[in-house]
Amino acid sequence: MLPMPRSDLLTAGQVAALAGVHRSTVHHWAKDGKLPVSCAVNGIRLFELHTVERFIAQRPTAAPV
């Protein structure tokens, strides 16, 4: 039996959907150390949900044009 995936871990695509950005932006955040990667499995970066939520809440919002 395979272990069930942890529901508190998100892929870069899931983080991107929550943050309203492109997946490559999430990869840049991780590479730049702005968003910590919880673990990497087979080259897939996984992010903890509570860390992502805190990061998104602290991001400055863009000024209206």
Backbone torsions as a table, in degrees:
resi	resn	phi	psi	omega
1	MET	NA	133.1	179.5
2	LEU	-81.1	144.9	177.5
3	PRO	-67.5	145.9	178.2
4	MET	-74.8	139.7	177.7
5	PRO	-67.0	145.0	178.4
6	ARG	-72.9	131.0	-177.0
7	SER	-76.7	-12.0	-179.9
8	ASP	-93.0	7.2	176.2
9	LEU	-110.6	133.9	-176.9
10	LEU	-118.8	147.8	172.8
11	THR	-81.6	169.1	178.2
12	ALA	-61.1	-35.9	178.4
13	GLY	-64.8	-40.2	178.2
14	GLN	-68.1	-40.0	176.7
15	VAL	-62.2	-44.4	-179.9
16	ALA	-59.4	-42.3	179.5
17	ALA	-63.9	-41.5	178.5
18	LEU	-65.7	-39.1	-175.9
19	ALA	-86.2	-13.7	-178.4
20	GLY	72.6	36.0	179.9
21	VAL	-129.5	174.5	177.2
22	HIS	-80.2	152.4	179.7
23	ARG	-56.6	-35.2	-179.8
24	SER	-65.1	-29.3	176.9
25	THR	-64.1	-41.4	178.5
26	VAL	-62.2	-41.7	178.3
27	HIS	-63.0	-38.4	177.5
28	HIS	-65.9	-42.4	177.7
29	TRP	-58.1	-43.4	-179.8
30	ALA	-66.9	-44.9	-179.0
31	LYS	-62.5	-37.8	-178.8
32	ASP	-82.1	-3.2	178.7
33	GLY	81.1	11.0	-179.9
34	LYS	-77.9	-32.7	179.9
35	LEU	-126.9	111.6	-176.9
36	PRO	-66.7	139.3	175.2
37	VAL	-88.7	127.6	-179.5
38	SER	-72.6	-48.2	177.3
39	CYS	-160.6	162.1	177.2
40	ALA	-126.1	124.8	-179.7
41	VAL	-120.5	118.3	-180.0
42	ASN	52.2	38.8	178.7
43	GLY	82.7	-0.6	178.5
44	ILE	-95.5	120.8	178.6
45	ARG	-82.4	134.2	178.4
46	LEU	-120.2	140.2	-175.1
47	PHE	-120.9	139.8	178.7
48	GLU	-74.7	134.1	-176.3
49	LEU	-55.7	-46.5	-176.8
50	HIS	-65.7	-33.0	177.1
51	THR	-68.7	-41.8	179.0
52	VAL	-63.9	-45.7	-179.9
53	GLU	-60.6	-42.4	178.8
54	ARG	-65.4	-42.1	179.4
55	PHE	-61.6	-45.6	-179.1
56	ILE	-63.8	-41.7	-178.9
57	ALA	-64.7	-30.7	-178.0
58	GLN	-88.8	-10.6	179.6
59	ARG	-66.9	136.4	174.9
60	PRO	-68.0	142.7	177.5
61	THR	-87.0	150.6	-179.9
62	ALA	-71.6	142.1	178.4
63	ALA	-72.9	141.2	178.0
64	PRO	-64.3	144.3	-177.5
65	VAL	-94.2	NA	NA
